[in-house]
Amino acid sequence: MTPPPMDASRPPLGAPPIHNPNGPGDKIELLSVELLDQNRALVESLKTFAASVRIELGWHYLLDLSWILLHLDTIPGKRIMDAGAGIGVLQWYLASQGGEVISVDRISREAVSLRFRRRFRVQGLRTKDLLSPFQVLRKRFNQKAKGAFYRRWLVKASSPLREVLGWIHPRQGSGCVWIYNQDLTELVDIPPESLDAVVSVSALEHNSPEGLEGVVKEVMRVLKPGGILLATLTASRDEDWWHEASKGWCYSAASLKRIFNLAPGAPSNYERYDELLESLRNCAELRDNLASFYSNTDQGGMPQGVWDPQYQPVGVCKIKTEQE
């Protein structure tokens, strides 16, 4: 195994940073459902991949993922941070395409399932970031379960068995996912200007406006000049507001431009807010494929699985300049 990718003495991988002068520039873009038909092959590929790793997608994630991947351009050999990754699908997809992914989340993923760790190369950025396979099996066996005695032992026996079965899945892709359990405002183990790109799927809105400023500052520190930040968040037409069910902020264009320090004149399509929200509400493809987990909770973007979009996703593209 090669040294961790954050070794500052290690030569850069592959080609220079992702951005090229003719590529994307700073912008804010409300994500239109037109992305689905305009990029049908990519959308179907994402659906198939998500099903293969048994991850259900958030109600607008096909839009988020498509938008990010279209702007990310090349993936193989790139060092890419997935900010607020959780166990989400993007990190695994990037690894399957040959990316070297730093998966950052303040919630620990030390016991990430062996089904991911066999199918993809998964390492801990630090020793404490990832348990060994044996420790994962022991933790699964020792987990608490409710109910009768026989049911508790059934859970104890079946959970490690599922992990073992996941371990036999064939390896996919040449990339790697480096688990880093850390707050995004304190990326102390990542050297400055060491990443080609930072991506984030509907995670940063869980920060307050003040907290998001700190996240963006730290993320820009670890990006190379010319590197690209691609983040999707949730949007508000005029003023920032808190969506209680999903525990996230909906941001106005003015706030996003200020917080991400976008270039003067960075384009935005917020003038289409009402039109695009109406199209989103009428999108049969997203409505009819709503993930099952929404039906079991009052939390999230679709409480109790009732299709009623109250906000829409927005993408922020930020290119780091030599002066930043």
C-alpha positions, 0 to 999 in steps of 0.5 A, a space after each residue: 500500500 502506498 503512503 497516505 495521500 496527504 503526505 506532502 512529499 509525495 509527487 502529484 498524481 496524474 495530470 495537473 489540477 482539474 481546472 483548465 482555462 476554458 472549463 467552468 468558472 465561478 457560478 451558482 446554478 439552481 439545478 433543473 430537472 432538465 439535467 435528467 434528460 440532457 444527461 440520460 446515460 450518466 443518470 442511468 449509470 448513477 441509478 445502476 451504481 447506487 443500486 449495486 452498492 445498496 444505497 438509496 438516493 435522496 430525493 434530488 440527488 440524481 440532480 446533484 450528482 449529475 451536476 457535480 460529475 459534469 463539472 468535475 470532468 476527469 476523475 482518474 488519478 485526481 485527489 478529491 475530497 468528499 466533504 460531509 461524505 457520510 456513507 454516501 454514494 459519490 465517494 464510492 462512484 469516484 473511487 470506481 472511476 479511479 479517483 483518490 477520495 478523502 472522505 471527510 465527515 464529523 460523524 465517525 465511519 470507523 466501522 464502515 461495512 466490509 461490503 464497501 471495504 472489499 469492493 473498493 480500496 478503503 483506508 483510514 487517513 489516520 489509524 483511529 479513522 478505521 477499524 480492522 475487519 476483525 474489529 468490525 465483526 466483533 463490534 457487529 456481534 456485540 451490538 445491542 438488540 431489543 426483543 426476546 432472547 432468541 431475537 437478540 442472538 439472531 441479530 448477533 449472528 446475522 450481522 457479522 454474517 452479512 459483513 462476511 458475505 459483503 467481503 466476498 464481493 469482487 474489487 471494483 475500480 483502481 481508486 481509493 477512499 481514505 476515511 477521515 473522521 473530522 470536522 470540516 473546519 479543522 482539516 489538520 491532517 491535510 496540507 495546504 494546496 494538496 487537493 485537485 477538487 472538493 465535492 459535497 452533496 447536500 451536506 454543507 447546508 447543515 451548517 449555519 451561515 457563520 459556520 459555513 464561512 469557516 468550512 469554506 475557508 478551510 476547504 479553500 486552504 487545502 485546494 490547489 490553485 486552479 482546483 475546483 470546489 463543487 458543492 450542492 446545497 438547498 436554495 431559498 428564493 430571497 432570504 436564508 431560512 431554516 428547514 426544520 425537517 431536514 435540519 438544513 439552511 436554504 440559502 439565497 444567491 446573495 448569501 452563497 456569493 458572499 460565503 463562497 467569495 465568488 468572482 464578481 459577476 459570477 452568473 446565477 439563474 436564481 431569477 428562474 427560482 419559481 419556474 424551476 421549483 414548479 418543474 421540480 414539483 411536477 417531475 414524475 421521475 423523482 416523485 415516483 422513485 422516492 427512497 423508502 427511508 422517507 416513509 418512516 420518518 418526519 425528518 428529511 426533505 420529504 417527511 413521511 414520504 409525501 412528495 412536496 418539495 419545499 426547496 430546491 437544490 443549488 450548485 456552487 462552482 468555485 475555482 481557487 485563484 492564485 491569490 486565495 
